[in-house]
Amino acid sequence: MQFPFTRNKLLRSLCTPAATDSLKVKINKRAAEQNCLTLLQACDTLPKLTQVHAHFLKLGLQNNPFVITKFTSSSSVLHAIDYASSFLFSTDVDTRFYDIFLFNTIIRAYAQAHHNKQKAVSFYNLMLVYGVLPNKFTYPFVLKACAGIGDLNLGQQAHGSVLKFGFDTDIYVQNTLVHMYCCCDGGLELAHTVFDEMPKSDSVSWSVMIGGYARLGRSTDAVELFRKMQIAGVRPDEITMVSVVSACTDLGALELGKWVESYIDREKVQRTVELCNALIDMFAKCGDVDKALKLFRNMSERTIVSWTSVIAGLAMNGRGLEAVSLFEEMKEAGMVPDDVVFIGLLSACSHSGLVEEGKQYFGLMKFGYAIVPKMEHYGCMVDLLCRAGLVKEALEFVQGMPIEPNPIIWRMLITACRAVGEFRLGESITKQLIENEPMHESNYVLLSNIYAKMFHWENKIKVREVMGKKGMRKIPGSSMIELDNKIYEFVSGDKEHCQFKEIYEMVDEMGRKLNSAGYVPTTSEVLLDIDDEDKEDALNSHSEKLAIAFGLLNTPPGTSIRIVKNLRVCVDCHSATKFISKIYHREIVVRDRNRFHHFRNGQCSCGDFW
């Protein structure tokens, strides 16, 4: 084969003025491109980004795919993706240069933002309009955005697109699908379906599924799935263990939590700050606040969450003065408190009757740290005043709030009115609540209880009839007890348990010993129009007494009994449990809806203030 040019002729042709000028232009453009990419790499503030933006517009690089993709990425890092997208989709940019890398960058930025996650889905749809096809990196971002939005229908549409484009076998896409469904109301079963269909599940898949159960309150299922993960031989990471520890927290399962901590050490799972915080929170909320404090003291690095968990834990366990002391220590350590810390601190004051201290800290939050109080802070202050019996002051405080009180705050007032005998005031507030929330069953229960306290049985019956017509029912009290890493649940009058005969025999024994010790049943807590003997029988079948009887039957003498109650402990059960702790020489720890009660030798840690 012969070439049309000899070597010399070829060199001469390349050295013509036109060719030389063209080469210079290419070199200059390449240099300008590299210069802009370097400048964008160094951008660490929005003003710098805008300067580079102006620079590459001046150089005519607005249609350079490398520059605009890097510009978008830098904007994302600086949380200025809106700024980038407004330019990219203006008339100055040639749509021919839109590619999958650019769209993935934009979709990822919006998916990771705390707001505007809907825009991630919008840009995904826009990408398809421009004829740009997704790749396997697109869908983890799109699905993450759907998870943040929490719309099941939207998530299912995205799942359909995954199947359409054939990315359903990619492990990262599968994991994100499971996560997305776990974050959508009613989507947990779909998440499990995807999880079960995965040919090979890794630690991420298991973690996502376990975390989904834990977040939605299905903590027993979360623990059970963790056991299956162990059987499958998949080694968990610290993210998995955070979810498992959270499930233990929700269940109030201290012994299981202790085993999980030993498992973490045995398997050498990295104790990240997040995992340490989860362990502190678990021990505090399972009643072993001393262990939580020990873990806290041993941390080499602490975050605001670490301090908050211990302060809130001390509050729940009635150790308000220690919580206040730890808050002062936190300030001395240079940690600036946030609004969440103040919720724990005010709660500590509330649970320990530290009225003046609570008022001082509420003022410090507003005027010392310029933190605008939220509804939770106002709720803590109302709770503080109500628990101290200062109902009139609490009402004045509520009436002076700069924001509209929520129903929870009004219900606090109503409960306090019932406790101190302000029945007419409680009746008035409750009727107003029912007008505002005609379908909230707890309002009717509160009114019914007030009428019972006033011995207005006809009115109480009418309220119950209205509830029946509306299809409402009172939430039944239930108590859970942990034994041999299993959770047993009891409801009032429960006869479903296989040991129910022995349990009721133990209840009868407890009753005889209680009466001999001087216990007097608080029959006023039974809000039924029946005689005192029947009221005593009703009290004896309360769920916590059944759980305590089960614990006495199935645990060695002298060991602690730990119970989790879904409602507030009633006055009678509180009194009876104090006697039981002394009679049977047991520590009985009860976690109710509001706090912990540590019963020892006839006394309670709450000092009868709950």
Buried (B, 14 or more C-beta within 10 A) or exposed (E): EEEEEEEEEEEEEEEEEEEEEEEEEEEEBEEBBEBBBEBBEEBEEEEBBEEBBEBBEEBEBBEBBBBBBBBBBBBBEBEBBEBBBEBBBEEEBEEEBBBBBBBBBBBBBBBBBEEBBBBBBBBBEBBEEEEBEBBBBBBBBBBBBBBBBBBBEBBBEBBEBBEEBEBBEBBBBBBBBBBBBBBBEEBBEBBBEBBEEBEEBBBBBBBBBBBBBBBBEBBBBBBBBBEEBEEEEBEBBBBBBBBBBBBBBBBBBBBBBBEBBEBBEEEEBEBBBBBBBBBBBBBBBBBBBEBBBEBBEEBEEBBBBBBBBBBBBBBBBBBBBBBBEBBEEBBEEEBEBBBBBBBBBBBBBBBBBBBEBBBBBBEBBBEEBEBEBEBBBBBBBBBBBBBBEBBEBBBEBBEEBEEEBEBEBBBBBBBBBBBBEBBEBBBEBBEEBBEEBEEBBBBBBBBBBBBBBBEBEEBBEBBBEBBEEEEBEBEEBBBBBBBEEEBBBBBBBBEEBEBBEBBBEBBEEBBEBBEEEEBEBBBEBBBEEEEEEEBBBBBBBBBBBBBBBBBBEBBEEEEBBBBBBBBBBBBBBBBBBBBBBBBBEBBBBBBBEBBBBBBBEEEBBBEEBB
